[in-house]
């Protein structure tokens, strides 16, 4: 019998076969595809209620490793006893709070699989519950924009014994397959994972699964990944994020003050290894940090046009090509330049005629 969790996925299998995210080489549809997995969500993703603190992540890791996948779980947090405990689970977070940190985390780690279970705290806290599904739709779109080569597995919420959550959970869960179908129709590798196999006997408290419940969650996510693999959705992980270091004075390309607001200056600064000096080269020609793009201000093309951080929009002022040991913006024909050969921390970069000088030479080094 066909399992219900497969239905939204197989509706797009024909379209998915042969679809390749721009510039990303497809992995073979085989169990040895390397996986860089980001478990994303709230305390259930973190593993509250499990005896090991691993939640579903531990048994999922074991199942994927047994399939033959080289594995790397990624995220800004570490929780549980498992050797690879990295994850992006944040206890108590709502959908909007996860959305606020997702851009930076995704562009930092570039997962090729995202397992998403989120919404419990919106419903349990009665935080605008009637529009929670709209926030989930927006988050799914945000994730697929940040990591277009990734497979995103969107889970229904597990059962609870919270009267507040339960009055909203059915309607929220019913909306998820439609969100997934819309994403698939847009050519995105998004699949629905049904968590209805968990019962109240699988709970450690009124919200969080116990060990048996987390195993069921792992089983469901595992089946989702297997189906995505069979459909040819899995892609080899993108190149590791890098720090971009100037040949002049060894300074790093740096987002001023860890800012994420549009217009935040991109500058040189002593290399620290912090997240605001981590950059990811995307196949669309953009360089991204903190969830946003390296941008020539105001679509300027003149010498001296400031370089800044801005929301990614696909414009020509956000395209950067390797050129003579540095980066060239093809729309202007000018290069990423450290003004006046400055070695002072906080010097904002700009566009300038390409001349091959040391202030236009940039080396990419794997971020630690």
N, C-alpha and C positions, 0 to 999 in steps of 0.2 A: 504494500500500500504506500502511496506517495505521502510523505510527511508534510504537514502544513507549513513547517518552517522553510521548505524548499520553494513553495509556490511563488512568492514574489521574485526569488532569484531566477527561477527557470523561465519566467516570462521574458527575460531579456538575454537568455543564453545565446540565442542565434545572433543577436546584435553584438553581444560581447565577444564572441569568437572572432579573433583577428583584429580586434580594436586595440590600438596601442596609444597610450598617452604620448603626446608629442615628444619625440626625441628619447623616450625611455624604452630600452630594449626589453621585449617581453621575455620572461623566463619560460622555460619549458613547463608545460602543465604536468609537473611531476612532483612527488613528495619531497624532493631534495631542494626545492626552491628556497633560497635564503629568506628568512622572515625577520623584519625589524618591526616588532609589535609594540604599539602604544595602548595599554589599557587606560581608558579615559572615563572619568566619572567621579562619583562621590565616595562616601565611606564604604559602600558595597564593593567598589573597585579597589579601595585600599585594603579591604579584607576584615573589617570589623565583624566580630562574631565567630570567626574561625579560630581554631585552637592554635594554629601556627602563625596567624596574621597574614597568610598568603592569599586567603579568599579563593576566588576561582582561578587566580593567576598560577598558583602552584600546579594544580592538576592539568590546566591547559598547557602549561610549559611541558609537562611530562608527556602528554599526548602528542604534541607537535614534534617533540624530540624523537619519540618512538616512530613517528611517520618518516623521519629522516631529514627534517628541516634543520639546517643550521639556524640557530636562534639568537636573537638579541632583543630582550624586552627593554623599552626605553621610557624615560620620563624624568621629571625633576625631583621626584621623591623616591625613597627606598623604604619598603615596609615588608616585614615578614621574615621567615627563616630561610626562604629559598635563596640559592646562590645568586640568581639574577632577579633581584627584587625591585628593579626600577619600574616605576609606573607613574601615571598622572591621575591618581585618585586623591580627592580632596574632601575630607569629612565635613559634612554640613553644607556643602556647596549646592547652589541652585544652578539651573541651566545658564542664566545670564552671567553668573560668576565664573563658571567654567569657560564660557565664551570669551570672557575678558582676558583669560590667560592662554587660550588655545593657540592663537596666532604665533606667539613667541615660542611656545613649546613645540609646535609642529614644524616650524621653519628651523628650529634648532636641531631636532632629531630626525626629521624626514622619514617617518615610519612608512612601510608599505602595507601594513595592516593596522587598522584602528578598531578596537573593540569598545563600543560605547553603550553604557548603561547609565542614564541620567534622567532626573525628573522627580525622584522620590522626595527630595526636600521641598520642591515647589508645591507638590500636592499635600504632603504631610503638614507643611507650614501654611497652607492655604494662601500661597503667594500667587495671586492672579491665576488660579488653576484653569480657568476657562480658556486662557490664551497660552497655556504651557506648550501645547502641541505646535503652535506657531513659533515659539522660541526654539523648540527642537528642530523644526524645519530650517530656521535660520542658522542654527548651529551646524546642521548637516551640510548646508551650502557653504558655510565658512570653512569647514574641514576639507571639503572636496576642492575648494579654491586654493587652500594652503598646500595640500598634498594631492594634486590631481592624478598622480600615478598610483595612489593607494586604494586598497579595498577597505571600505568602511562597513562594519557590521553593527547595525542599530538594533539593540535589544528592547523587547517589551519589559516593563517593570515587573519585578517579581512580586508575588503576593505579600501582603502584610496583615497584621491584626490591628492596625491603626484605623479607627473609624473615620478619621479625617482623610487619610490617604485613600481608603477603600471607596469612599463616595465619589472620587474623581478618577480612580485608576482605570476602570473599564473604558471610559470614554477616551482617555489619553492613549491607552494601548490600541484602541480601535483606529486611532488616527495614524499610527506609525506605518502600517503597510502602504497607505496612500502617500505618505511622505517619501517612502522608499521608491514607490512606483514612479513618482514624479522625477526623482533623481535619476532613476534608470532610464526614463524616457529622454532625459537630457544627456544620455551617454555616460553617466557616472557609474562607477563600480561600487554601488551601495546595495546592501542586502539586509533583509529583515531576519532577526533571530528571535524565535518564540520561546519565552521563559515560562510558559504556562504549566510546564511539568512540575514546578515547585509547588508544594502545598504548605499549609501552616505547620505541618509536622517537620518541615525542612527549615524552620526558623529558630534562631538562637534567642531572639527577643522580638519586639513588635515590628521591627523593620528589617533586621539583618539575618541572612541565612546562617545556618550552622554548617558544619563540615559537609554533611550529606547534601545540603542545598547548594553549596558552592561547587561540589562535584557535578551536580546537574547543570549548573550554569556553564561550567567548563565543557561539558559534553555538548551543549547547545552551540557555544562559540566554535568548538572544534568542528562540528558538522558544517557550520557556516563557512569556515576556512576551507574545508575539504571540497565543498560545493563550488566555492569561488575558484579553487585550483582546477577543478574539473572543467569549469567554464572558460578557463584560460585567462582569468582576471588577474592572477598574481603577477607582479612585475618585480624584477630584481630591484633591490633597494637603490635609491638614488645615491650619488657620491656623498661621502661624509662631509658635513659642514666644516668650514675652514676659518682660520683667522687670515686676514689679508694684511701683509706687512710691507711697509715701505722700504725700498732700498736705501732711502735717505734717513739715516739716524735710527733705523730699525723700529720706527713707530708703527702702531697698528691702526687700521681703519676702525673708527670708534663712533658709536651713536652717543651723542652728548647726553650725559646725565641719565643714561638708561631710558631716555624718553621714548614714548610711542606715539606722541601727538604728531599730526601732519605738520611738516615744516621743521622738525627737530634737526639741528645741524649734524652733518656727518663730518667728522674731524679726524685729525691724527692725535694719538695719545700713547703714552708708554704702554706696552703690552701687559695686560693683566690676566688674560684668559677668561675674563668674565663674559657673560652672555651677550653684552652689548658690543662685543668684538668678534662675535661668531657670525659668519656669513655663509649663505647657501646659494650656489649658482643653480638657477632653474633653467630648464630646457627652452623656456620662452625668451631667454636672453637677459632675464632680470637677476639682480643680486639682492638678496633679502636678508634682513636681520630684524629681530624683535617683531616679526610678523608683517613687516612692511618693506617697501622697495627703495633702493638707491635711485634718486630722482634728481634730474636737472631742473632747478626751480623755474616754475612758470613756463615750461616748454622752451626756455631760453636756449639760444645757440651761440651767443656771443662769448668772446673771451671774458672771463670773470664771472660767468653765471654760477651762482652758488649751488652746491650739491647738498641735498638734504634727504631726509626720510619722508616717505609719503605712501599713502594707501596704494596698493598695486592696482593699476587700471589698464594695463596693456598699451599705454601710450609710448610713442617713440622716444620720449625723454627718459624712459626707464630701461632702455635697452643698452647693454654694455657688451662689447665684443673684445676678446683678447687681441691685443695689438702691440707689437714691439716691446713685449715684456710688461705691458700695462693694460689699461682698459680704455676703449674708445667708444664714444657715443656716436653711432653712425648717422643719426639725424643731424647732428651739428658738425660732424667730422672732427670733433675735438676730443681731447683726452682728459681723464681724471688726473688732476694736477694738485700738488701741494704748493700753495702760493709762495713765491719768492724763495723757494728751497728752504722753507721754515722747518726747524726741528723743535719748535715750541709746542708743548701740549696745548690742545684746544684750538689749533689752527683749522678753520673750516676750509674744506676742499672746494675746488671749483673746476670749471671747464677751461681748457687752454689749448692753443694750437699744439698739436703733437710734435715733439722734437726729440724724444728718446732720452731726455735727461733723467738723472737719478730721482728727481721729484715726481716723475711719471712712471716709475718702475714699481710694480707691486708683485709680491710673491705670495702664493696661497700655501698655507701650511695646515695640516690636519689639526682641528681643534682638540685640545685635551679635555 
